[in-house]
Amino acid sequence: MIYRLIVKSLAENDIREILEWYINQSEYLPKKFLLELDSGFDTITKNPEYFQKRYNQIRVLFLNKFPYGLYYTIEEDIVFVHAVLHNKRNPLTGIKRV
């Protein structure tokens, strides 16, 4: 079963900020980041329970090629992405958004 994906507005803001930073670094990095992000979204919609609960009901998928994590929850057949945070940031930032 493939779950529906809903990216919350604060997570969308995170993605925009990340892309803006990568755009200033290289013309190729934004595209590579989006491909990695799409791969992460694909993974959590196909098998959302693969990643263990880290913070109450919050699960985290860490991207392979970029230092970011997708903080998400599962409700019925929907995966909600609440935050996309740099791995050096305090995870409480993502937790407080749920």
C-alpha positions as CSV (number, residue, x, y, z in Angstrom):
1,M,0.0,0.0,0.0
2,I,1.3,3.4,-0.9
3,Y,0.5,6.1,1.6
4,R,-0.6,9.7,0.7
5,L,2.0,12.4,1.4
6,I,1.2,15.7,2.9
7,V,4.1,18.2,3.4
8,K,3.1,20.7,6.0
9,S,3.7,24.4,5.4
10,L,6.6,24.7,7.8
11,A,8.3,21.8,6.1
12,E,7.7,23.5,2.8
13,N,9.4,26.6,4.2
14,D,12.3,24.5,5.4
15,I,12.7,23.1,1.8
16,R,12.6,26.6,0.3
17,E,15.3,27.8,2.7
18,I,17.5,24.8,1.9
19,L,17.1,25.3,-1.8
20,E,17.9,29.0,-1.6
21,W,21.1,28.2,0.3
22,Y,22.1,25.5,-2.3
23,I,21.3,27.9,-5.2
24,N,23.9,30.3,-3.8
25,Q,26.4,27.5,-3.6
26,S,26.1,25.8,-7.0
27,E,23.8,25.5,-9.9
28,Y,23.8,21.7,-9.6
29,L,23.2,21.2,-5.9
30,P,19.5,22.3,-5.8
31,K,18.6,19.6,-8.5
32,K,20.6,17.0,-6.6
33,F,18.9,17.9,-3.3
34,L,15.4,17.7,-4.9
35,L,16.2,14.3,-6.3
36,E,17.3,13.1,-2.9
37,L,14.3,14.6,-1.3
38,D,12.0,13.0,-3.8
39,S,13.7,9.7,-3.1
40,G,13.1,10.2,0.6
41,F,9.4,11.0,0.0
42,D,9.1,7.9,-2.1
43,T,10.6,5.8,0.6
44,I,8.3,7.0,3.4
45,T,5.2,6.7,1.3
46,K,6.0,3.1,0.3
47,N,7.2,1.9,3.7
48,P,6.6,4.5,6.3
49,E,6.9,2.2,9.3
50,Y,10.4,1.1,8.3
51,F,11.9,3.9,10.3
52,Q,11.5,3.6,14.1
53,K,9.7,6.1,16.2
54,R,12.3,8.4,17.7
55,Y,10.3,11.0,19.5
56,N,6.9,9.8,20.6
57,Q,5.1,9.3,17.3
58,I,7.7,11.1,15.2
59,R,9.9,9.1,12.8
60,V,12.9,10.5,11.0
61,L,14.4,9.5,7.6
62,F,17.9,10.8,7.2
63,L,18.8,11.6,3.6
64,N,21.8,9.7,2.3
65,K,23.7,12.4,0.3
66,F,22.6,15.5,2.2
67,P,22.8,16.3,6.0
68,Y,19.0,16.6,6.5
69,G,16.3,14.6,8.1
70,L,12.6,14.3,7.2
71,Y,10.5,14.4,10.4
72,Y,7.2,12.7,9.8
73,T,4.2,11.1,11.4
74,I,1.7,8.5,10.1
75,E,-2.0,8.8,10.5
76,E,-4.1,6.1,8.9
77,D,-3.0,6.1,5.2
78,I,-1.3,9.5,5.3
79,V,2.3,10.5,5.9
80,F,2.7,14.0,7.3
81,V,6.1,15.6,6.9
82,H,6.4,18.2,9.6
83,A,10.0,19.4,9.2
84,V,13.1,19.0,7.0
85,L,16.0,19.8,9.3
86,H,19.8,19.9,9.1
87,N,21.2,17.1,11.2
88,K,23.1,19.6,13.4
89,R,19.9,21.4,14.4
90,N,18.1,20.6,17.6
91,P,15.6,17.8,16.9
92,L,13.2,19.5,19.3
93,T,12.5,22.0,16.5
94,G,10.9,19.3,14.5
95,I,9.2,17.7,17.4
96,K,7.5,21.0,18.5
97,R,5.8,21.2,15.1
98,V,3.7,18.1,15.5
